[in-house]
């Protein structure tokens, strides 16, 4: 029994290896055509599927949306009761069905064709090349199991019989079609998700087939994101929440600006400088002339001046006490970049300026705590 889990993974890995071979070989043209259809889509990619294929369809839609391709999941049953209004001209439909004969999916074909919406199908039809042989893990004996038993714990004869029964139930989630299915025949692009066998010991539960569909969906999504030139900053803009969003937060979303930004003019007397620093509670103030940053005064600067000049410090102006050419950062930079700069220079705050040197805000080390970077 202890080897069954291992062999399930090996069967699914073999299915993925076969899929990769098809994408690199006989299915290459169909794969690229599917990518181009989705890339040039003026609307959204509408992903649909029923049962386990529907769960995979939801994940594919989510992955597409988060990597720069607008997408949504359409439940085929709900579609038949009004949700078909979600599909409009300019969209592309991506339909998943292991058998290619799922009734709820086929019932949508007339509307899809009427709207002249391109249809991409993922089915178990061997439309992308020659089928792969069963996994080697299924061919030999498995250590720890009695007799000549296969990877999922059944005899070869029993497994063959179960696979034959599964194929005869092609209206469900079968392993593969022995003929071109209705869905694949109707599609503008048919993608081959066929497998040698399911990893289920009965050969019935969708396992290797759903893994293959999921991987093919990821392959489409990532290829599209590369084709669109999707960058890290684009990903950050689509993931503002959660730990990932915090890690990819921008300086402009964390900085203090407006009235919360401590600032003084170059001719401001030191008592007023100290008051501004105390009032804004950031331990530093910017020295600004004509809205441009010309220097900063920090708590450390004040301590060093007091040690050197004593009470005469109060007679100075901001321009006489400031540190010129302070470290700055742009508002569009990542919070992680700000933290790295603070650590490198051993400072606790950075002035935020635009390309022309205009002061926009200040980001403090404490502001980065909320991003879980510190």
C-alpha positions in Angstrom: 0.0 0.0 0.0 2.8 2.4 0.8 3.9 2.5 -2.9 0.5 3.4 -4.3 0.9 7.1 -3.5 4.3 7.2 -5.2 3.0 5.5 -8.3 0.0 7.8 -8.5 2.5 10.7 -8.8 4.6 8.8 -11.3 1.5 8.2 -13.5 0.6 11.9 -13.4 4.2 12.9 -14.1 4.2 10.6 -17.1 1.1 12.3 -18.3 2.7 15.7 -18.0 5.8 14.5 -19.8 3.6 13.3 -22.7 1.8 16.6 -22.7 5.2 18.5 -22.9 6.2 16.3 -25.9 2.9 17.1 -27.7 3.4 20.9 -27.1 6.9 20.6 -28.5 5.8 18.4 -31.4 2.5 17.5 -33.0 0.4 20.0 -31.0 2.8 22.9 -31.3 0.8 24.7 -34.1 -2.5 24.2 -32.3 -1.0 25.5 -29.0 0.4 28.6 -30.7 -2.9 29.2 -32.5 -4.8 29.0 -29.1 -2.3 31.5 -27.6 -2.8 33.9 -30.6 -6.6 33.7 -30.3 -6.4 34.6 -26.6 -3.7 37.3 -27.1 -5.8 39.1 -29.8 -9.0 38.7 -27.9 -10.7 42.1 -27.6 -12.9 40.9 -24.7 -12.3 38.2 -22.1 -11.4 34.6 -22.1 -14.5 32.7 -20.9 -13.4 29.4 -19.4 -16.1 26.7 -18.8 -16.2 23.1 -17.7 -18.4 20.8 -15.7 -17.6 18.6 -12.7 -13.9 18.2 -12.0 -13.1 19.8 -15.3 -15.1 22.8 -14.0 -12.9 23.1 -11.0 -9.8 23.1 -13.2 -11.5 25.7 -15.4 -12.0 28.0 -12.4 -8.3 27.7 -11.6 -7.3 28.4 -15.2 -9.5 31.5 -15.3 -8.0 32.8 -12.1 -4.4 32.2 -13.4 -5.2 34.0 -16.6 -6.7 37.0 -14.8 -3.7 37.3 -12.4 -1.2 37.2 -15.2 -2.6 39.9 -17.4 -5.3 38.1 -19.5 -8.8 39.2 -18.5 -10.8 36.0 -17.9 -13.9 34.6 -16.1 -15.3 31.2 -15.3 -18.8 30.4 -16.7 -20.7 27.5 -15.1 -22.3 25.7 -18.0 -25.6 24.9 -16.2 -25.9 28.5 -15.0 -25.1 29.6 -18.6 -28.2 27.7 -19.8 -30.3 29.7 -17.3 -29.3 33.2 -18.2 -25.6 33.5 -17.6 -24.9 33.1 -21.3 -25.3 36.8 -21.4 -21.7 36.9 -20.0 -20.4 35.8 -23.4 -20.3 38.5 -26.0 -18.7 39.1 -29.4 -15.0 39.7 -28.9 -14.6 37.0 -26.3 -12.9 33.7 -26.6 -14.3 30.5 -25.1 -12.1 27.9 -23.6 -14.1 24.7 -22.9 -12.8 21.8 -20.9 -14.3 18.3 -21.1 -12.3 15.1 -20.7 -14.8 13.2 -22.9 -15.6 16.0 -25.2 -19.3 14.9 -24.9 -20.4 16.7 -21.7 -24.0 17.6 -22.4 -24.0 20.9 -20.6 -21.0 22.1 -22.6 -22.5 20.9 -25.9 -25.7 22.8 -25.2 -23.7 26.0 -25.3 -22.2 25.4 -28.8 -25.2 26.9 -30.7 -24.9 30.2 -28.9 -21.1 30.3 -29.2 -21.4 29.7 -32.9 -24.2 32.3 -33.3 -22.1 34.9 -31.6 -19.1 33.9 -33.8 -17.0 33.6 -30.7 -13.8 31.5 -31.2 -13.8 28.2 -29.4 -10.8 26.5 -27.9 -11.4 23.0 -26.6 -9.4 20.9 -24.1 -10.5 17.3 -24.5 -9.1 13.8 -24.2 -9.2 13.3 -27.9 -5.8 12.3 -29.4 -5.9 15.2 -31.8 -2.3 16.2 -31.1 -0.3 13.1 -31.9 0.2 9.5 -31.1 -0.8 8.3 -27.7 1.9 7.5 -25.2 2.3 4.1 -23.8 1.2 3.5 -20.2 3.6 4.5 -17.4 6.5 2.1 -16.8 5.3 2.1 -13.2 2.2 0.3 -14.4 4.1 -2.4 -16.4 6.1 -4.1 -13.8 5.6 -5.5 -10.3 5.5 -3.1 -7.3 7.6 -3.8 -4.3 5.5 -4.5 -1.2 2.4 -5.7 -3.1 1.5 -9.3 -3.5 1.8 -11.0 -6.9 2.1 -9.3 -10.2 0.1 -6.2 -9.2 0.3 -2.8 -10.9 1.0 0.7 -9.6 -2.5 1.3 -8.3 -2.8 -2.1 -6.7 -4.7 -4.1 -9.3 -3.7 -6.9 -11.6 -2.8 -6.0 -15.2 -5.9 -7.9 -16.5 -8.1 -6.2 -14.0 -6.8 -2.7 -14.8 -7.2 -3.3 -18.6 -10.8 -4.3 -18.0 -11.4 -1.2 -15.9 -9.9 1.1 -18.5 -12.1 -0.5 -21.1 -15.1 0.1 -19.0 -14.0 3.7 -18.4 -13.7 4.4 -22.1 -17.2 3.0 -22.7 -18.5 5.6 -20.3 -17.3 8.4 -22.5 -20.2 10.7 -21.7 -18.6 11.2 -18.3 -15.0 12.1 -17.4 -13.4 9.2 -19.2 -9.7 8.7 -19.8 -9.6 9.3 -23.5 -11.9 9.3 -26.6 -11.4 6.6 -29.2 -12.9 9.0 -31.8 -13.0 12.7 -32.3 -15.5 14.1 -29.9 -18.3 16.5 -30.6 -16.6 19.3 -28.7 -13.2 18.8 -30.4 -14.9 18.7 -33.8 -16.8 21.9 -33.2 -13.8 23.8 -31.8 -11.7 26.3 -33.8 -8.7 24.9 -31.9 -8.6 21.5 -30.3 -6.0 20.9 -27.7 -5.0 17.3 -26.8 -5.2 16.4 -23.1 -5.3 12.6 -23.7 -3.6 10.4 -21.2 -2.5 6.8 -21.1 -4.5 6.1 -17.9 -5.9 7.7 -14.8 -3.9 7.3 -11.6 -7.0 6.1 -9.8 -6.8 2.4 -8.9 -10.2 1.9 -10.5 -9.2 3.9 -13.6 -12.3 6.1 -13.2 -11.7 9.1 -11.0 -10.3 12.1 -12.9 -6.7 12.3 -11.7 -4.0 12.4 -14.4 -6.6 13.9 -16.8 -7.3 16.9 -14.6 -3.6 17.3 -13.8 -2.9 17.5 -17.5 -5.7 20.1 -18.1 -4.4 22.2 -15.3 -0.8 22.1 -16.6 -1.9 23.0 -20.1 -3.9 25.9 -18.7 -0.8 27.1 -16.9 1.2 26.7 -20.1 -1.3 28.9 -22.0 -1.4 31.6 -19.2 2.4 31.9 -18.8 3.0 31.9 -22.6 0.4 34.7 -22.9 2.0 36.7 -20.0 5.4 36.5 -21.7 3.8 37.5 -25.0 2.2 40.6 -23.4 5.5 41.6 -21.7 3.9 41.1 -18.3 6.3 42.4 -15.7 6.8 42.1 -11.9 5.2 45.5 -11.4 2.1 44.5 -13.4 1.8 41.4 -11.2 2.1 43.7 -8.1 -0.7 45.9 -9.4 -3.0 42.9 -9.7 -2.2 41.5 -6.2 -2.6 44.4 -3.7 -3.8 42.2 -0.9 -2.2 39.4 1.2 1.4 38.7 1.9 2.3 38.8 -1.8 0.7 42.2 -2.3 2.6 43.6 0.8 5.9 42.2 -0.5 5.3 43.9 -3.8 4.0 47.2 -2.3 5.2 50.5 -3.8 6.8 53.2 -1.9 4.1 55.7 -3.0 1.5 53.6 -1.2 3.5 53.7 2.1 5.0 57.1 2.2 3.9 60.1 4.3 2.8 63.0 2.2 0.8 66.3 2.4 0.5 67.6 5.9 2.1 64.5 7.4 5.4 65.3 5.6 7.8 67.3 7.8 9.3 70.1 5.8 10.9 73.5 6.4 12.4 76.3 4.3 16.2 76.9 4.2 15.9 80.1 6.3 13.8 78.5 9.1 15.3 79.0 12.6 16.3 75.9 14.5 13.6 76.2 17.2 11.0 76.0 14.5 12.9 73.1 12.8 12.9 71.2 16.1 9.2 71.9 16.5 8.4 70.6 13.0 10.4 67.4 13.7 8.7 66.8 17.0 5.2 67.5 15.6 5.5 65.1 12.7 7.2 62.4 14.8 9.5 60.9 12.1 12.8 62.0 13.5 13.7 64.0 10.4 12.6 66.9 8.4 13.1 67.9 4.7 14.6 71.2 3.8 12.7 72.4 0.7 13.2 75.4 -1.7 10.7 76.0 -4.5 9.2 72.5 -3.7 12.5 70.8 -4.4 14.5 68.9 -1.8 17.8 70.6 -1.0 18.7 68.8 2.3 17.5 67.0 5.4 17.9 67.5 9.2 17.7 64.4 11.3 17.7 63.7 15.1 21.3 62.5 14.6 22.3 65.8 13.0 20.8 67.7 15.9 22.7 65.6 18.5 26.0 66.1 16.7 25.4 69.9 16.4 24.6 70.1 20.1 27.7 68.2 21.1 29.8 70.5 18.9 28.2 73.9 19.4 26.0 73.6 22.5 23.1 76.1 22.8 24.4 78.2 19.9 22.7 75.6 17.7 19.4 77.5 18.3 20.9 80.5 16.4 21.4 78.5 13.2 19.0 78.3 10.3 18.0 75.1 8.5 20.4 75.6 5.6 23.3 75.8 8.1 22.4 72.6 9.9 21.2 70.4 7.1 22.8 67.5 5.4 23.0 68.1 1.6 22.5 65.4 -1.1 20.4 63.1 1.1 19.5 59.6 -0.1 16.2 59.6 -2.1 13.9 57.1 -3.9 11.2 57.3 -6.5 7.6 56.7 -5.5 7.2 53.9 -8.1 10.0 51.8 -6.6 9.2 48.6 -4.6 9.1 48.8 -0.8 11.8 46.0 -0.9 14.1 48.3 -2.8 13.6 51.0 -0.1 14.4 48.6 2.6 17.5 47.4 0.9 18.8 51.0 0.5 18.1 51.8 4.1 20.0 48.7 5.3 22.9 49.4 2.9 23.3 53.1 4.1 22.3 52.4 7.7 19.5 55.0 7.7 15.9 54.9 8.9 14.1 57.1 6.3 14.2 58.0 2.6 12.9 61.2 1.0 10.6 60.4 -2.0 11.2 62.6 -5.0 10.0 62.6 -8.6 12.3 62.7 -11.7 12.7 66.5 -11.4 13.7 66.5 -7.7 10.3 67.7 -6.4 9.6 66.4 -2.9 6.6 64.0 -2.8 6.9 62.3 0.5 9.0 60.4 3.0 9.1 56.7 3.8 10.3 55.5 7.2 11.6 52.1 8.3 8.5 51.8 10.5 6.3 52.1 7.5 7.9 48.9 6.1 6.9 46.8 9.1 3.4 46.5 7.7 4.8 44.8 4.6 6.3 42.0 6.7 9.7 42.9 5.0 11.2 43.9 8.3 
